[in-house]
């Protein structure tokens, strides 16, 4: 069991070599960097004498509790990876913190980072999460990380990214060896990250989706490196043009299909009066004036035909019916070129 104390620092730090006429307090104020990685440290005691500390290396130790760092208001880099930390806590006072390394711990919820307005990099890879669980993100913490540009969440059983869409200043995302599968979810977050230039999703099921790389390149215009491979600008332009052409063809096809359906609805009806509701429903697609003229012409034609039938003598109608019956009885007389009605009168 090893505790990090000011006495341990005084005995081991080269920065605290005595200078002429310098007090111990003055010597501690000169300390800006402390490297106590892989020293079996399990607890950090009061180090408030090191008021100007800016970089603290504590990785590869046995620390389970983050504490006694509130004094370090000038701290910019904190390395705590590969410890035994279960909870992110007691960091809100580190107002100047820019880089935080917490990979290889037992963290299951990303929280307690509110107030770290200068945080640029957050490394959370390889958390030792219980089987069947995944790394969760507190929305309050995510909404507070307005300056975050680099995020590493590799190997944490993560299956979606949509909650990370609020990180609008993100430039690099490393999410290797997770459980990402939904291409729509990926396309959504990419549209929210206008500054992203590097993304690595290697080892996720989504990488085996058809046209995965092409779709990502088309969606993100700023992406330069995808899964460790550079993106050629000429290839991007070709894919963008290809997609635009494909979308245009799809739109034309949909419009043609819609037009064909409307045509069938308009002219497959037996009665002209059935045209009225269809005409009303399709006025946004058809030319209103042309359709109205065609409809009125059809109605006028039907009206004239009705008047003509009403004006025929009743006798003529009877003769026409007799003629039809005769044609059925003597089909030979209905051959082309013969005047059936004349034959009937001659008899």
N, C-alpha and C positions, 0 to 999 in steps of 0.2 A: 504494500500500500504506500503510494508515493503522492505527496501533496505538493502542489506548486505554490511556493511562498516567496516572499521578498528575501528571506535568508538564503533560500536555495539559489535565487537569482544572483544575490551578492557574491556567493561562493563560486558560481560557475560561469557567469557572464563576462565575456571579454570586454564588453562595453563599460563595465564598472571598475576598470582599472583605475587605481587612485591617481589623482592629479594633485599637484601642489596647491595647498590652501583651498581644497575643495571638500565640502561636507558630503556626507552620505546622501542627504536629501538632494543635493545638486547633482550627484552622480546618477541617482535614479531618474531625475528629470531628463538626463541625456539619452535614456533608453528609448529607442523608437521601434526596434525589432527584437522579438524574442522567439527563439526556436527551441521548443521542448517537445519535438515529435519523437515518438517511439521511446519514451522514457518511463513507461508503466504508470503514468500519472492517472489518478482516478478522481482527483478533486482539485479545484482551483480556489485558493484562499484569497484574502484581500491583497490586491496588488495596486492599490490606489496611489502609492508613491510613484508609480510609472505613469504619470499624467500625460506624457507625450507619446505614449505607445500608439503606433500606427499599424503594425503588422504582427500578428500572433499566430505561430505555428504550433498546433496541438494535435495533429493527426497521428493515427496509429498508437492511441493510448487506450485507457479503460474508463474514460470519463462517461458517466451516466447522467449527470445533471449539469446544465449550463447555468452558472451563477457567478457572482462577484465580478462582473465585467461592466457594470454600469458606470464606473469611473472613466472608462476608456472612450471618452467623447471624441477623441481624434482617431480612433481605430478605423482603418479603411479596408483591411484584409483580415479575415478570420478563417483559419483552417481547422476544422473539427471532423474531417472525414475519418472513417474507420475507428469509431469509438463505440460506446454502448448507449447512445442517446435515444430516448424514446419520445421525448417531447421538445419542441422548439419553444424556448421561453427565455425571459429576462434579456431580450435583445433590443427592446424598443428604445432604449436610451442611446443606442449607437447611431446617432443621427448622420454620421459621415461614412458609415459602412458602405462600401462599394462592391465587395466580393465576399460571398459566403459559401463555404464548402462544407456540406453535410452528408456527402455520399457515404454509403457503407455503414449506416446506423440501423436503428430499429423504428424509425419514424413511420407512422401510418397516416398522419394528417399534417398537411402543410398549413401551419397557423402561426400566430404570434409574431408576425413580421410587420404589423401595422406601424407606421411612423418612420419606416426606413426609406425615406424619399430619395436617397442617393444610391440605393442598391441597383447595381448594373448587372451583376452575375449571380445566379443562384444554381448551385449544383446539388442535386438530390438523387443521384443515380444509385442503383444497387442497394436499395433498402431491404433489410431482412424482414420481409412481411410474411405473416402467417399464410399458409396455403389457402387458396380460395379468396383471398382479399387483394385489394389494390390500393395504391397510394391515392389518398383523397385530398382535395384542395378546398380550403375555407374561402368562400366568396369574398369575405371581408379582406382577407389577406391579398387575394388576387387583385381586387379593386384598388388596393393601396400601392401596389407595385407599378406605379406609373412610369418609372424610369428603367425598368428591367429590359435589358437587351439580349442577354444570354441565359438560356434555361436548359438544364440537363436533367431529364427525368427518365433515363434509360433503365430498363429491366425492373419495372415496378408494377407489372400486370395491368397497365393502363389500357383501356379499351375505347376511349373517346377523347377528343381534344376540344370540343365546343366550348367548355368552360374557360379555356385559355384565350378565347377570342378578345377578351378585355385588355390583353397585353399588346396594345397597339404599337408599341415601340420595339417589339421583338425583332432582332436581326439574325439570331442563331437559335435553332431548336435542335436538340439532340434527344431523340426518343427511341433509341435502338432497343430491340428485343422486348417489345411490349406485345399487346394483343389488339392492335389497331386493325380494323377490318372494313369500316364503312368509308367508301370514297366520297360520299356526299358530305359526311362530317368533315373530312379533310378539306374539301373544296370550300366549305363554309368558312373555316378558320383562315385559310389562305387569303380569302377575300378581305379579311380584317387585319392582315399584317402587311401593310404597304412597304415596309422597310426590310423584310426578310430576305437575306441573301444566301443563307446556308441552312439546309435542313437534312437531317439524317434519320431515316426511318427503317434502316436495314434490320432484317430479322423479324419484321411484322408481317402478318398474313396479307395485309393490304398491298404489299409489294408484288404479290403474285396475281393481282387483278389485271384483266386485259386492259392494255393501253394506260396502265397506271402512270408511268413516267411521262408519257405524252400529255395526259390530262393535267398533271401537276405543272408541267412547264407552261402550258397554255394559260392556266389560271393565274399563276404568279409571274408577273412580268419582271420582278426584281431578283428572282432566285438565280444564283450563279453556280451553286454547288448542291447537288441532290444525291444523297446516299454515297457521298465520297467521290462523285464524278462531276466534272465541270460540265456546264450547259453551253453548248455552242450557240451563238446568237443567230447564225444563219439557220440552224435547225429549229430554233424557237420561231423565227419568222415564217418558216415553211409550215410549221404546225398551226400557227395562228391563222395563216391564209387558208390552209386546208379546212380548218374548223369553220371559218367564216363561209367558205363555199358550201360546205356540207349543211350548215344551218340555213343558208339561203335556199338550197334545193329542198330541204325539209319543209320550209315555210311555203314554197310554191306548191309542193305536193299536197300539203294540208289545205291550202286554199282551193286547189282543184277538186279535192275530195269533197270539200264543203259545197262547192258550186254544183258538182254532180248530184249530191244529195238533194239540194234545193230544187234542181231541175226535175228530178224524179218526183219530188213532192208536188211540184206545180202541175205537171202534165200527165200524171198517172191517175188523175181523178176522173170519175164518170160524169159528174154534174158540175157545171161551171160555178154554181153557187158555193161548192166546196172549196173553191179557190180563195175565197175571201179571207178566212183566218190564216191560211198559209201565206198569202200576200202580206198580211199584216205582220207576221212573224219574221219575214225575210226582207223587209224593206231596207235593212242596213247592208244587205249583200247585193241585191239587184238594183238596177237603174229604175228609180221610182217612176219617172215619166214614161219610159219605154214599156214597163210592165203594165202601167195603168192604161196606156193606149191600146196595148194588145188585148187586155181584158175587156175594155169597152167595145173593141171591134168584135170580139167573140160574142159578147152579150147582144150587140146590135144584130149580128148574123142570126143568132138564135131567135131573136124577136121577129125578124123578117120572115124566117122560115115558119114560125108559128102563125103569122098573119096569112101567109100563102096557103097553108093547110086549111085554115079556117075559111078562106075565100073559095075553095074548091066546092063544086056542087056535091051533094050527098051521093048522087048517082055515080059520079066519077069515082068516088071512093069505093062504092060497091063493085064497080067494074074492075077496079084494080085488085080487089080481093078475089074476085072470080078468076081473074087472070093468074093469080098466084096459085090457086087450087088446080087450075087446068095444067099449069106447068109441072105440077107434081104428078098429075095423072098421066100426062103425055110428055115425057121428058124429051122425046125426039123433036117435038115442035119448038123446044127452047134452044135449039142449036144456034150458034152465032150467025147473025145475018138475017134471021127470020123475025118478022114482026108478029109477035105472039098475040097481041091484042087484035090485030087485023084478021088473023086466022080465026080467032074466036068469033068475031062479028060475022064473018062469011058464013059460018055454020048457022 
